[in-house]
């Protein structure tokens, strides 16, 4: 370790930052500042569209199947899997897959989401971990089914809904994978799914 680096670290160690209590997020003066939307579902749909995703509001799984059949990427898919009962026409049984790397061959995955965030177009996804968690990222195209009632306005409300007692994996997913790191040229599907469709479903599924 160089003398200059040691000197810097010693100065940092001598600094004392007074403890500060975390604010009570339920204070009226704070909660009144949280962003709200007249129609959170429409806000989510518009925001998702702005980041190259697609939101479809449907009544039930039967209507999901109808709308899936209209999607060009679904029509062209050969290897399809679904974790939603009676949804889609799966050709791959995920229970037969033990190596998560094998999900790289999935063309279209139909998966559950827990809730959506109107503020940023994100969907909270979670499961028990293991190979299935890679389906969200290795599949070429992803469709998420989320209860239409589960759309929160902002991330403060989203974090209040997070619980990990019985889950080992969870993350927010917003739109298809994208990057513009190279030459500032936007590339869709660089690190994950090439398309994301979120179905907000009215009836239980």
Backbone as JSON Lines, residues from 0, in Angstrom:
{"i":0,"aa":"X","n":[0.84,-1.19,0.0],"ca":[0.0,0.0,0.0],"c":[0.88,1.24,0.0]}
{"i":1,"aa":"X","n":[0.62,2.17,-0.9],"ca":[1.42,3.39,-0.98],"c":[1.13,4.31,0.18]}
{"i":2,"aa":"X","n":[2.09,5.19,0.45],"ca":[1.93,6.13,1.57],"c":[0.75,7.08,1.34]}
{"i":3,"aa":"X","n":[0.56,7.52,0.08],"ca":[-0.54,8.45,-0.21],"c":[-1.9,7.79,0.0]}
{"i":4,"aa":"X","n":[-1.98,6.51,-0.4],"ca":[-3.26,5.82,-0.21],"c":[-3.55,5.63,1.28]}
{"i":5,"aa":"X","n":[-2.51,5.27,2.05],"ca":[-2.68,5.09,3.48],"c":[-3.09,6.4,4.15]}
{"i":6,"aa":"X","n":[-2.54,7.51,3.69],"ca":[-2.89,8.81,4.25],"c":[-4.36,9.13,4.0]}
{"i":7,"aa":"X","n":[-4.83,8.82,2.8],"ca":[-6.23,9.07,2.46],"c":[-7.15,8.21,3.33]}
{"i":8,"aa":"X","n":[-6.81,6.94,3.47],"ca":[-7.63,6.05,4.28],"c":[-7.66,6.48,5.74]}
{"i":9,"aa":"X","n":[-6.53,6.94,6.26],"ca":[-6.48,7.41,7.65],"c":[-7.39,8.61,7.86]}
{"i":10,"aa":"X","n":[-7.42,9.51,6.87],"ca":[-8.31,10.68,6.97],"c":[-9.78,10.25,6.96]}
{"i":11,"aa":"X","n":[-10.07,9.25,6.14],"ca":[-11.45,8.77,6.08],"c":[-11.86,8.12,7.38]}
{"i":12,"aa":"X","n":[-10.93,7.37,8.0],"ca":[-11.25,6.68,9.25],"c":[-11.52,7.67,10.38]}
{"i":13,"aa":"X","n":[-10.94,8.85,10.3],"ca":[-11.12,9.85,11.36],"c":[-12.43,10.62,11.24]}
{"i":14,"aa":"X","n":[-13.06,10.48,10.09],"ca":[-14.33,11.2,9.9],"c":[-15.44,10.52,10.68]}
{"i":15,"aa":"X","n":[-16.28,11.31,11.28],"ca":[-17.4,10.78,12.05],"c":[-18.69,11.39,11.5]}
{"i":16,"aa":"X","n":[-19.56,10.54,11.02],"ca":[-20.83,10.99,10.47],"c":[-21.93,10.73,11.49]}
{"i":17,"aa":"X","n":[-22.61,11.76,11.92],"ca":[-23.66,11.56,12.94],"c":[-24.78,10.67,12.41]}
{"i":18,"aa":"X","n":[-25.3,9.83,13.29],"ca":[-26.4,8.96,12.9],"c":[-27.66,9.78,12.66]}
{"i":19,"aa":"X","n":[-28.39,9.39,11.66],"ca":[-29.64,10.07,11.31],"c":[-30.75,9.04,11.19]}
{"i":20,"aa":"X","n":[-31.86,9.29,11.86],"ca":[-32.97,8.37,11.78],"c":[-33.59,8.39,10.39]}
{"i":21,"aa":"X","n":[-33.99,7.22,9.94],"ca":[-34.68,7.14,8.67],"c":[-36.04,7.8,8.77]}
{"i":22,"aa":"X","n":[-36.47,8.48,7.73],"ca":[-37.77,9.16,7.8],"c":[-38.92,8.15,7.84]}
{"i":23,"aa":"X","n":[-39.99,8.54,8.48],"ca":[-41.21,7.74,8.49],"c":[-41.95,7.99,7.19]}
{"i":24,"aa":"X","n":[-41.95,7.0,6.32],"ca":[-42.53,7.19,5.0],"c":[-44.05,7.31,5.03]}
{"i":25,"aa":"X","n":[-44.64,7.07,6.19],"ca":[-46.1,7.18,6.3],"c":[-46.55,8.54,6.79]}
{"i":26,"aa":"X","n":[-45.61,9.46,7.0],"ca":[-46.0,10.79,7.43],"c":[-46.86,11.44,6.35]}
{"i":27,"aa":"X","n":[-47.96,12.08,6.74],"ca":[-48.86,12.7,5.74],"c":[-48.14,13.66,4.81]}
{"i":28,"aa":"X","n":[-47.19,14.44,5.35],"ca":[-46.5,15.41,4.51],"c":[-45.63,14.73,3.45]}
{"i":29,"aa":"X","n":[-45.25,13.47,3.7],"ca":[-44.48,12.72,2.71],"c":[-45.38,11.96,1.74]}
{"i":30,"aa":"X","n":[-46.38,11.25,2.29],"ca":[-47.24,10.43,1.44],"c":[-48.01,11.28,0.44]}
{"i":31,"aa":"X","n":[-48.26,12.53,0.79],"ca":[-48.97,13.4,-0.14],"c":[-48.11,13.77,-1.34]}
{"i":32,"aa":"X","n":[-46.8,13.56,-1.22],"ca":[-45.9,13.9,-2.33],"c":[-45.7,12.73,-3.29]}
{"i":33,"aa":"X","n":[-46.13,11.5,-2.9],"ca":[-45.95,10.37,-3.79],"c":[-46.73,10.59,-5.07]}
{"i":34,"aa":"X","n":[-46.15,10.19,-6.17],"ca":[-46.79,10.38,-7.46],"c":[-48.01,9.47,-7.6]}
{"i":35,"aa":"X","n":[-49.06,9.99,-8.2],"ca":[-50.27,9.21,-8.46],"c":[-50.69,9.41,-9.91]}
{"i":36,"aa":"X","n":[-51.55,8.51,-10.38],"ca":[-52.02,8.58,-11.76],"c":[-53.53,8.35,-11.78]}
{"i":37,"aa":"X","n":[-54.26,9.09,-12.62],"ca":[-55.7,8.87,-12.73],"c":[-56.03,7.44,-13.14]}
{"i":38,"aa":"X","n":[-55.19,6.86,-14.02],"ca":[-55.39,5.49,-14.5],"c":[-54.03,4.78,-14.46]}
{"i":39,"aa":"X","n":[-53.68,4.13,-13.35],"ca":[-52.37,3.47,-13.23],"c":[-52.12,2.42,-14.31]}
{"i":40,"aa":"X","n":[-53.15,1.7,-14.71],"ca":[-52.96,0.66,-15.74],"c":[-52.57,1.29,-17.07]}
{"i":41,"aa":"X","n":[-53.23,2.37,-17.43],"ca":[-52.9,3.03,-18.69],"c":[-51.52,3.65,-18.63]}
{"i":42,"aa":"X","n":[-51.18,4.21,-17.47],"ca":[-49.84,4.79,-17.3],"c":[-48.78,3.71,-17.47]}
{"i":43,"aa":"X","n":[-49.02,2.54,-16.86],"ca":[-48.08,1.43,-17.0],"c":[-47.95,1.02,-18.47]}
{"i":44,"aa":"X","n":[-49.1,0.92,-19.14],"ca":[-49.1,0.53,-20.54],"c":[-48.32,1.51,-21.4]}
{"i":45,"aa":"X","n":[-48.56,2.8,-21.17],"ca":[-47.86,3.83,-21.96],"c":[-46.37,3.82,-21.68]}
{"i":46,"aa":"X","n":[-46.01,3.66,-20.4],"ca":[-44.59,3.66,-20.04],"c":[-43.88,2.44,-20.61]}
{"i":47,"aa":"X","n":[-44.54,1.29,-20.55],"ca":[-43.94,0.08,-21.1],"c":[-43.73,0.21,-22.6]}
{"i":48,"aa":"X","n":[-44.69,0.82,-23.28],"ca":[-44.55,1.02,-24.72],"c":[-43.37,1.92,-25.04]}
{"i":49,"aa":"X","n":[-43.11,2.9,-24.18],"ca":[-42.0,3.82,-24.42],"c":[-40.64,3.16,-24.28]}
{"i":50,"aa":"X","n":[-40.59,2.0,-23.6],"ca":[-39.32,1.27,-23.47],"c":[-39.36,-0.03,-24.28]}
{"i":51,"aa":"X","n":[-40.18,0.0,-25.36],"ca":[-40.21,-1.06,-26.36],"c":[-40.91,-2.34,-25.9]}
{"i":52,"aa":"X","n":[-41.73,-2.24,-24.86],"ca":[-42.53,-3.38,-24.44],"c":[-43.97,-3.22,-24.9]}
{"i":53,"aa":"X","n":[-44.81,-4.19,-24.59],"ca":[-46.22,-4.16,-24.99],"c":[-47.08,-4.61,-23.83]}
{"i":54,"aa":"X","n":[-48.1,-3.83,-23.52],"ca":[-49.05,-4.19,-22.46],"c":[-50.41,-4.39,-23.09]}
{"i":55,"aa":"X","n":[-51.05,-5.51,-22.77],"ca":[-52.39,-5.81,-23.26],"c":[-53.31,-6.07,-22.07]}
{"i":56,"aa":"X","n":[-54.4,-5.35,-22.0],"ca":[-55.36,-5.54,-20.92],"c":[-56.46,-6.48,-21.41]}
{"i":57,"aa":"X","n":[-56.61,-7.61,-20.7],"ca":[-57.52,-8.66,-21.15],"c":[-58.4,-9.11,-19.98]}
{"i":58,"aa":"X","n":[-59.45,-9.86,-20.33],"ca":[-60.4,-10.32,-19.32],"c":[-59.91,-11.58,-18.61]}
{"i":59,"aa":"X","n":[-59.45,-12.56,-19.39],"ca":[-59.11,-13.86,-18.8],"c":[-58.05,-14.56,-19.65]}
{"i":60,"aa":"X","n":[-57.71,-15.79,-19.23],"ca":[-56.68,-16.55,-19.94],"c":[-57.13,-16.9,-21.35]}
{"i":61,"aa":"X","n":[-58.42,-17.13,-21.53],"ca":[-58.93,-17.41,-22.87],"c":[-58.62,-16.26,-23.82]}
{"i":62,"aa":"X","n":[-58.81,-15.04,-23.35],"ca":[-58.49,-13.89,-24.19],"c":[-56.98,-13.74,-24.38]}
{"i":63,"aa":"X","n":[-56.2,-14.12,-23.38],"ca":[-54.75,-14.12,-23.54],"c":[-54.37,-15.02,-24.71]}
{"i":64,"aa":"X","n":[-54.96,-16.21,-24.76],"ca":[-54.66,-17.14,-25.84],"c":[-55.02,-16.54,-27.21]}
{"i":65,"aa":"X","n":[-56.12,-15.82,-27.26],"ca":[-56.51,-15.19,-28.52],"c":[-55.49,-14.14,-28.95]}
{"i":66,"aa":"X","n":[-55.05,-13.33,-27.97],"ca":[-54.1,-12.28,-28.3],"c":[-52.72,-12.84,-28.62]}
{"i":67,"aa":"X","n":[-52.34,-13.93,-27.95],"ca":[-51.06,-14.57,-28.27],"c":[-51.04,-15.03,-29.72]}
{"i":68,"aa":"X","n":[-52.14,-15.6,-30.16],"ca":[-52.21,-16.11,-31.53],"c":[-52.04,-15.01,-32.56]}
{"i":69,"aa":"X","n":[-52.25,-13.76,-32.14],"ca":[-52.13,-12.63,-33.06],"c":[-50.71,-12.04,-33.09]}
{"i":70,"aa":"X","n":[-49.87,-12.46,-32.14],"ca":[-48.51,-11.91,-32.06],"c":[-47.61,-12.6,-33.07]}
{"i":71,"aa":"X","n":[-46.97,-11.86,-33.97],"ca":[-46.08,-12.48,-34.97],"c":[-44.96,-13.31,-34.35]}
{"i":72,"aa":"X","n":[-44.37,-12.81,-33.25],"ca":[-43.25,-13.56,-32.65],"c":[-43.74,-14.88,-32.07]}
{"i":73,"aa":"X","n":[-44.98,-14.92,-31.6],"ca":[-45.53,-16.17,-31.07],"c":[-45.84,-17.13,-32.21]}
{"i":74,"aa":"X","n":[-46.37,-16.6,-33.3],"ca":[-46.69,-17.43,-34.46],"c":[-45.45,-18.11,-35.03]}
{"i":75,"aa":"X","n":[-44.31,-17.44,-34.94],"ca":[-43.08,-17.98,-35.52],"c":[-42.31,-18.88,-34.55]}
{"i":76,"aa":"X","n":[-42.78,-18.98,-33.31],"ca":[-42.04,-19.72,-32.29],"c":[-42.3,-21.22,-32.39]}
{"i":77,"aa":"X","n":[-41.23,-22.0,-32.24],"ca":[-41.34,-23.46,-32.24],"c":[-41.27,-24.03,-30.83]}
{"i":78,"aa":"X","n":[-40.29,-23.55,-30.05],"ca":[-40.11,-24.04,-28.69],"c":[-40.81,-23.07,-27.73]}
{"i":79,"aa":"X","n":[-41.98,-23.49,-27.25],"ca":[-42.82,-22.65,-26.39],"c":[-43.0,-23.34,-25.05]}
{"i":80,"aa":"X","n":[-42.87,-22.6,-23.98],"ca":[-43.16,-23.15,-22.65],"c":[-44.09,-22.2,-21.91]}
{"i":81,"aa":"X","n":[-44.85,-22.75,-20.98],"ca":[-45.8,-21.94,-20.22],"c":[-45.88,-22.44,-18.79]}
{"i":82,"aa":"X","n":[-45.8,-21.5,-17.85],"ca":[-45.99,-21.83,-16.44],"c":[-47.38,-21.42,-15.97]}
{"i":83,"aa":"X","n":[-48.25,-21.05,-16.9],"ca":[-49.62,-20.67,-16.59],"c":[-50.55,-21.76,-17.1]}
{"i":84,"aa":"X","n":[-51.34,-22.39,-16.23],"ca":[-52.24,-23.46,-16.68],"c":[-53.17,-23.0,-17.8]}
{"i":85,"aa":"X","n":[-53.29,-23.84,-18.83],"ca":[-54.21,-23.61,-19.96],"c":[-53.88,-22.37,-20.77]}
{"i":86,"aa":"X","n":[-52.66,-21.88,-20.65],"ca":[-52.27,-20.67,-21.38],"c":[-51.23,-21.02,-22.42]}
{"i":87,"aa":"X","n":[-51.49,-20.65,-23.67],"ca":[-50.57,-20.94,-24.74],"c":[-50.64,-22.38,-25.2]}
{"i":88,"aa":"X","n":[-49.8,-22.72,-26.15],"ca":[-49.69,-24.08,-26.66],"c":[-48.24,-24.55,-26.49]}
{"i":89,"aa":"X","n":[-47.89,-24.91,-25.25],"ca":[-46.49,-25.28,-24.98],"c":[-46.05,-26.53,-25.72]}
{"i":90,"aa":"X","n":[-44.82,-26.47,-26.19],"ca":[-44.21,-27.62,-26.86],"c":[-43.04,-28.17,-26.05]}
{"i":91,"aa":"X","n":[-42.7,-27.46,-24.97],"ca":[-41.58,-27.87,-24.12],"c":[-42.09,-28.01,-22.69]}
{"i":92,"aa":"X","n":[-41.82,-29.15,-22.08],"ca":[-42.17,-29.38,-20.68],"c":[-40.98,-28.95,-19.82]}
{"i":93,"aa":"X","n":[-41.13,-27.85,-19.09],"ca":[-40.0,-27.32,-18.33],"c":[-39.58,-28.26,-17.21]}
{"i":94,"aa":"X","n":[-40.46,-29.16,-16.8],"ca":[-40.09,-30.12,-15.75],"c":[-39.02,-31.09,-16.22]}
{"i":95,"aa":"X","n":[-38.89,-31.22,-17.55],"ca":[-37.89,-32.13,-18.1],"c":[-36.51,-31.48,-18.2]}
{"i":96,"aa":"X","n":[-36.43,-30.18,-17.92],"ca":[-35.17,-29.45,-18.07],"c":[-34.5,-29.33,-16.7]}
{"i":97,"aa":"X","n":[-33.29,-29.84,-16.6],"ca":[-32.54,-29.77,-15.35],"c":[-31.36,-28.81,-15.43]}
{"i":98,"aa":"X","n":[-30.89,-28.57,-16.65],"ca":[-29.78,-27.65,-16.85],"c":[-30.35,-26.31,-17.31]}
{"i":99,"aa":"X","n":[-30.19,-25.24,-16.51],"ca":[-30.77,-23.95,-16.9],"c":[-30.27,-23.42,-18.23]}
{"i":100,"aa":"X","n":[-29.08,-23.85,-18.66],"ca":[-28.55,-23.41,-19.94],"c":[-29.41,-23.88,-21.12]}
{"i":101,"aa":"X","n":[-30.17,-24.96,-20.91],"ca":[-31.0,-25.5,-21.99],"c":[-32.15,-24.57,-22.34]}
{"i":102,"aa":"X","n":[-32.46,-23.63,-21.46],"ca":[-33.55,-22.71,-21.76],"c":[-33.17,-21.7,-22.84]}
{"i":103,"aa":"X","n":[-31.92,-21.72,-23.27],"ca":[-31.49,-20.8,-24.34],"c":[-32.21,-21.12,-25.65]}
{"i":104,"aa":"X","n":[-32.78,-22.31,-25.75],"ca":[-33.46,-22.72,-26.97],"c":[-34.96,-22.39,-26.95]}
{"i":105,"aa":"X","n":[-35.44,-21.79,-25.86],"ca":[-36.85,-21.44,-25.76],"c":[-37.13,-20.2,-26.61]}
{"i":106,"aa":"X","n":[-38.07,-20.33,-27.52],"ca":[-38.43,-19.19,-28.38],"c":[-39.4,-18.25,-27.66]}
{"i":107,"aa":"X","n":[-40.35,-18.82,-26.93],"ca":[-41.38,-18.0,-26.3],"c":[-41.75,-18.61,-24.95]}
{"i":108,"aa":"X","n":[-41.68,-17.8,-23.89],"ca":[-42.01,-18.27,-22.54],"c":[-43.17,-17.46,-22.0]}
{"i":109,"aa":"X","n":[-44.16,-18.15,-21.45],"ca":[-45.33,-17.52,-20.83],"c":[-45.21,-17.73,-19.33]}
{"i":110,"aa":"X","n":[-45.03,-16.64,-18.6],"ca":[-44.62,-16.73,-17.2],"c":[-45.46,-15.81,-16.33]}
{"i":111,"aa":"X","n":[-45.52,-16.08,-15.02],"ca":[-46.27,-15.21,-14.12],"c":[-45.46,-14.01,-13.64]}
{"i":112,"aa":"X","n":[-46.15,-12.91,-13.44],"ca":[-45.57,-11.75,-12.77],"c":[-46.45,-11.43,-11.57]}
{"i":113,"aa":"X","n":[-45.9,-10.8,-10.54],"ca":[-46.69,-10.57,-9.34],"c":[-47.42,-9.23,-9.37]}
{"i":114,"aa":"X","n":[-46.7,-8.17,-9.73],"ca":[-47.36,-6.87,-9.81],"c":[-46.54,-5.95,-10.7]}
{"i":115,"aa":"X","n":[-47.17,-4.85,-11.13],"ca":[-46.54,-3.9,-12.04],"c":[-46.43,-2.53,-11.38]}
{"i":116,"aa":"X","n":[-45.51,-1.72,-11.87],"ca":[-45.28,-0.38,-11.34],"c":[-45.56,0.64,-12.44]}
{"i":117,"aa":"X","n":[-46.57,1.47,-12.23],"ca":[-46.97,2.44,-13.25],"c":[-45.89,3.48,-13.5]}
{"i":118,"aa":"X","n":[-45.14,3.82,-12.47],"ca":[-44.14,4.88,-12.56],"c":[-43.04,4.59,-13.58]}
{"i":119,"aa":"X","n":[-42.63,3.33,-13.69],"ca":[-41.47,3.03,-14.53],"c":[-41.67,1.83,-15.47]}
{"i":120,"aa":"X","n":[-42.86,1.25,-15.52],"ca":[-43.1,0.16,-16.44],"c":[-42.49,-1.16,-16.03]}
{"i":121,"aa":"X","n":[-42.11,-1.3,-14.76],"ca":[-41.46,-2.53,-14.29],"c":[-42.49,-3.53,-13.77]}
{"i":122,"aa":"X","n":[-42.13,-4.81,-13.89],"ca":[-42.94,-5.9,-13.34],"c":[-42.09,-6.71,-12.37]}
{"i":123,"aa":"X","n":[-42.63,-6.98,-11.19],"ca":[-41.91,-7.78,-10.2],"c":[-42.13,-9.26,-10.52]}
{"i":124,"aa":"X","n":[-41.02,-9.97,-10.7],"ca":[-41.07,-11.4,-10.97],"c":[-40.32,-12.12,-9.86]}
{"i":125,"aa":"X","n":[-40.82,-13.28,-9.48],"ca":[-40.19,-14.03,-8.41],"c":[-40.58,-15.5,-8.51]}
{"i":126,"aa":"X","n":[-39.7,-16.34,-8.02],"ca":[-40.01,-17.77,-7.91],"c":[-39.07,-18.39,-6.89]}
{"i":127,"aa":"X","n":[-39.08,-19.7,-6.84],"ca":[-38.28,-20.4,-5.83],"c":[-36.82,-20.57,-6.23]}
{"i":128,"aa":"X","n":[-36.43,-19.92,-7.32],"ca":[-35.04,-20.05,-7.76],"c":[-34.85,-21.29,-8.6]}
{"i":129,"aa":"X","n":[-33.64,-21.79,-8.66],"ca":[-33.38,-22.96,-9.47],"c":[-33.39,-22.63,-10.96]}
{"i":130,"aa":"X","n":[-33.43,-23.65,-11.81],"ca":[-33.32,-23.44,-13.26],"c":[-34.4,-22.52,-13.83]}
{"i":131,"aa":"X","n":[-35.62,-22.55,-13.25],"ca":[-36.73,-21.8,-13.84],"c":[-36.5,-20.3,-13.87]}
{"i":132,"aa":"X","n":[-35.69,-19.79,-12.98],"ca":[-35.5,-18.33,-12.96],"c":[-34.81,-17.83,-14.24]}
{"i":133,"aa":"X","n":[-34.08,-18.72,-14.91],"ca":[-33.38,-18.29,-16.12],"c":[-34.33,-18.16,-17.31]}
{"i":134,"aa":"X","n":[-35.54,-18.7,-17.19],"ca":[-36.5,-18.61,-18.29],"c":[-36.8,-17.15,-18.65]}
{"i":135,"aa":"X","n":[-36.8,-16.29,-17.65],"ca":[-37.13,-14.89,-17.87],"c":[-36.07,-14.18,-18.72]}
{"i":136,"aa":"X","n":[-34.88,-14.73,-18.76],"ca":[-33.76,-14.02,-19.38],"c":[-33.15,-14.74,-20.58]}
{"i":137,"aa":"X","n":[-33.26,-16.07,-20.61],"ca":[-32.68,-16.81,-21.73],"c":[-33.67,-17.0,-22.87]}
{"i":138,"aa":"X","n":[-34.97,-16.92,-22.57],"ca":[-35.97,-17.08,-23.62],"c":[-35.87,-15.93,-24.62]}
{"i":139,"aa":"X","n":[-36.12,-16.23,-25.88],"ca":[-36.06,-15.2,-26.91],"c":[-37.15,-14.15,-26.73]}
{"i":140,"aa":"X","n":[-38.34,-14.6,-26.36],"ca":[-39.47,-13.69,-26.17],"c":[-40.21,-14.11,-24.89]}
{"i":141,"aa":"X","n":[-40.71,-13.12,-24.14],"ca":[-41.35,-13.4,-22.86],"c":[-42.7,-12.71,-22.79]}
{"i":142,"aa":"X","n":[-43.7,-13.44,-22.29],"ca":[-45.0,-12.86,-21.96],"c":[-45.24,-13.07,-20.47]}
{"i":143,"aa":"X","n":[-45.62,-12.01,-19.77],"ca":[-45.91,-12.09,-18.35],"c":[-47.4,-11.89,-18.13]}
{"i":144,"aa":"X","n":[-47.99,-12.73,-17.31],"ca":[-49.38,-12.55,-16.9],"c":[-49.41,-12.01,-15.48]}
{"i":145,"aa":"X","n":[-50.09,-10.87,-15.31],"ca":[-50.15,-10.2,-14.02],"c":[-51.62,-9.87,-13.72]}
{"i":146,"aa":"X","n":[-52.08,-10.09,-12.49],"ca":[-53.45,-9.67,-12.15],"c":[-53.63,-8.17,-12.4]}
{"i":147,"aa":"X","n":[-54.71,-7.81,-13.09],"ca":[-54.93,-6.41,-13.44],"c":[-55.06,-5.52,-12.21]}
{"i":148,"aa":"X","n":[-55.47,-6.1,-11.09],"ca":[-55.62,-5.32,-9.86],"c":[-54.28,-5.0,-9.21]}
{"i":149,"aa":"X","n":[-53.21,-5.67,-9.66],"ca":[-51.9,-5.52,-9.03],"c":[-51.02,-4.55,-9.81]}
{"i":150,"aa":"X","n":[-51.45,-3.31,-9.92],"ca":[-50.64,-2.25,-10.51],"c":[-50.51,-1.15,-9.48]}
{"i":151,"aa":"X","n":[-49.29,-0.93,-8.99],"ca":[-49.06,0.11,-7.98],"c":[-48.52,1.36,-8.66]}
{"i":152,"aa":"X","n":[-48.73,2.53,-8.06],"ca":[-48.34,3.76,-8.75],"c":[-46.84,4.01,-8.81]}
{"i":153,"aa":"X","n":[-46.09,3.63,-7.74],"ca":[-44.69,4.03,-7.67],"c":[-43.87,2.98,-6.92]}
{"i":154,"aa":"X","n":[-42.56,3.18,-6.91],"ca":[-41.65,2.21,-6.3],"c":[-41.77,2.16,-4.79]}
{"i":155,"aa":"X","n":[-42.19,3.24,-4.14],"ca":[-42.39,3.19,-2.69],"c":[-43.46,2.15,-2.36]}
{"i":156,"aa":"X","n":[-44.56,2.18,-3.11],"ca":[-45.62,1.19,-2.9],"c":[-45.14,-0.2,-3.3]}
{"i":157,"aa":"X","n":[-44.3,-0.27,-4.32],"ca":[-43.78,-1.57,-4.77],"c":[-42.96,-2.24,-3.67]}
{"i":158,"aa":"X","n":[-42.09,-1.48,-3.03],"ca":[-41.23,-2.08,-2.0],"c":[-42.02,-2.52,-0.78]}
{"i":159,"aa":"X","n":[-43.16,-1.89,-0.55],"ca":[-43.99,-2.33,0.56],"c":[-44.61,-3.7,0.31]}
{"i":160,"aa":"X","n":[-44.66,-4.11,-0.97],"ca":[-45.25,-5.39,-1.31],"c":[-44.25,-6.53,-1.36]}
{"i":161,"aa":"X","n":[-42.97,-6.23,-1.2],"ca":[-41.95,-7.27,-1.33],"c":[-41.84,-8.1,-0.06]}
{"i":162,"aa":"X","n":[-41.92,-9.41,-0.24],"ca":[-41.75,-10.35,0.87],"c":[-40.94,-11.53,0.38]}
{"i":163,"aa":"X","n":[-40.01,-12.0,1.2],"ca":[-39.11,-13.05,0.77],"c":[-39.14,-14.27,1.69]}
{"i":164,"aa":"X","n":[-40.2,-14.4,2.48],"ca":[-40.25,-15.53,3.41],"c":[-40.19,-16.87,2.7]}
{"i":165,"aa":"X","n":[-40.9,-16.97,1.57],"ca":[-40.99,-18.26,0.88],"c":[-40.38,-18.24,-0.51]}
{"i":166,"aa":"X","n":[-39.62,-17.2,-0.83],"ca":[-39.03,-17.08,-2.15],"c":[-37.53,-16.87,-2.04]}
{"i":167,"aa":"X","n":[-36.8,-17.35,-3.04],"ca":[-35.35,-17.19,-3.01],"c":[-34.85,-16.34,-4.16]}
{"i":168,"aa":"X","n":[-35.75,-15.93,-5.05],"ca":[-35.33,-15.13,-6.2],"c":[-36.41,-14.12,-6.54]}
{"i":169,"aa":"X","n":[-36.0,-12.9,-6.85],"ca":[-36.95,-11.87,-7.26],"c":[-36.22,-10.7,-7.88]}
{"i":170,"aa":"X","n":[-36.84,-10.08,-8.87],"ca":[-36.25,-8.9,-9.49],"c":[-37.32,-8.15,-10.25]}
{"i":171,"aa":"X","n":[-37.03,-6.9,-10.58],"ca":[-37.93,-6.13,-11.42],"c":[-37.49,-6.27,-12.87]}
{"i":172,"aa":"X","n":[-38.46,-6.44,-13.76],"ca":[-38.18,-6.59,-15.19],"c":[-38.95,-5.5,-15.93]}
{"i":173,"aa":"X","n":[-38.25,-4.69,-16.7],"ca":[-38.89,-3.59,-17.41],"c":[-38.52,-3.64,-18.89]}
{"i":174,"aa":"X","n":[-39.47,-4.05,-19.71],"ca":[-39.24,-4.06,-21.14],"c":[-38.27,-5.14,-21.57]}
{"i":175,"aa":"X","n":[-38.06,-5.27,-22.88],"ca":[-37.06,-6.22,-23.37],"c":[-35.66,-5.75,-23.02]}
{"i":176,"aa":"X","n":[-34.71,-6.65,-23.07],"ca":[-33.31,-6.29,-22.85],"c":[-32.86,-5.3,-23.91]}
{"i":177,"aa":"X","n":[-32.05,-4.33,-23.5],"ca":[-31.57,-3.34,-24.46],"c":[-30.27,-2.72,-23.96]}
{"i":178,"aa":"X","n":[-29.47,-2.24,-24.9],"ca":[-28.24,-1.52,-24.55],"c":[-27.9,-0.56,-25.68]}
{"i":179,"aa":"X","n":[-27.26,0.53,-25.31],"ca":[-26.76,1.48,-26.31],"c":[-25.32,1.86,-25.97]}
{"i":180,"aa":"X","n":[-24.63,0.94,-25.32],"ca":[-23.26,1.21,-24.88],"c":[-22.29,1.35,-26.05]}
{"i":181,"aa":"X","n":[-22.54,0.61,-27.12],"ca":[-21.59,0.59,-28.23],"c":[-22.03,1.58,-29.3]}
{"i":182,"aa":"X","n":[-21.22,2.61,-29.49],"ca":[-21.46,3.63,-30.51],"c":[-22.83,4.28,-30.36]}
{"i":183,"aa":"X","n":[-23.4,4.24,-29.15],"ca":[-24.71,4.84,-28.87],"c":[-25.77,4.36,-29.84]}
{"i":184,"aa":"X","n":[-25.66,3.1,-30.23],"ca":[-26.64,2.49,-31.12],"c":[-27.48,1.51,-30.31]}
{"i":185,"aa":"X","n":[-28.81,1.77,-30.25],"ca":[-29.69,0.96,-29.42],"c":[-29.85,-0.44,-30.02]}
{"i":186,"aa":"X","n":[-29.59,-1.45,-29.18],"ca":[-29.73,-2.85,-29.58],"c":[-30.74,-3.5,-28.64]}
{"i":187,"aa":"X","n":[-31.79,-4.09,-29.21],"ca":[-32.81,-4.76,-28.41],"c":[-32.47,-6.24,-28.29]}
{"i":188,"aa":"X","n":[-32.57,-6.79,-27.07],"ca":[-32.32,-8.21,-26.85],"c":[-30.86,-8.56,-26.69]}
{"i":189,"aa":"X","n":[-30.05,-7.6,-26.3],"ca":[-28.61,-7.86,-26.2],"c":[-28.28,-8.78,-25.03]}
{"i":190,"aa":"X","n":[-28.98,-8.64,-23.93],"ca":[-28.64,-9.39,-22.72],"c":[-29.79,-10.23,-22.19]}
{"i":191,"aa":"X","n":[-30.86,-10.33,-22.94],"ca":[-32.02,-11.07,-22.46],"c":[-33.09,-11.14,-23.53]}
{"i":192,"aa":"X","n":[-34.33,-11.15,-23.09],"ca":[-35.45,-11.31,-24.02],"c":[-35.48,-10.21,-25.08]}
{"i":193,"aa":"X","n":[-35.84,-10.6,-26.29],"ca":[-35.91,-9.65,-27.41],"c":[-37.25,-8.92,-27.42]}
{"i":194,"aa":"X","n":[-38.25,-9.47,-26.75],"ca":[-39.52,-8.77,-26.63],"c":[-40.17,-9.14,-25.3]}
{"i":195,"aa":"X","n":[-40.97,-8.2,-24.78],"ca":[-41.7,-8.45,-23.54],"c":[-43.13,-7.98,-23.73]}
{"i":196,"aa":"X","n":[-44.06,-8.89,-23.49],"ca":[-45.49,-8.56,-23.52],"c":[-46.06,-8.82,-22.13]}
{"i":197,"aa":"X","n":[-46.72,-7.82,-21.56],"ca":[-47.33,-7.97,-20.24],"c":[-48.85,-7.97,-20.43]}
{"i":198,"aa":"X","n":[-49.48,-9.04,-19.97],"ca":[-50.94,-9.13,-20.0],"c":[-51.47,-8.79,-18.61]}
{"i":199,"aa":"X","n":[-52.29,-7.74,-18.52],"ca":[-52.99,-7.43,-17.28],"c":[-54.34,-8.14,-17.34]}
{"i":200,"aa":"X","n":[-54.5,-9.15,-16.5],"ca":[-55.64,-10.06,-16.6],"c":[-56.65,-9.76,-15.49]}
{"i":201,"aa":"X","n":[-57.91,-9.55,-15.89],"ca":[-58.94,-9.19,-14.93],"c":[-59.32,-10.35,-14.01]}
{"i":202,"aa":"X","n":[-59.54,-11.52,-14.58],"ca":[-60.01,-12.65,-13.81],"c":[-58.83,-13.47,-13.26]}
{"i":203,"aa":"X","n":[-59.01,-14.14,-12.13],"ca":[-57.94,-14.97,-11.56],"c":[-57.47,-16.02,-12.56]}
{"i":204,"aa":"X","n":[-56.2,-16.36,-12.47],"ca":[-55.65,-17.41,-13.36],"c":[-54.69,-18.29,-12.58]}
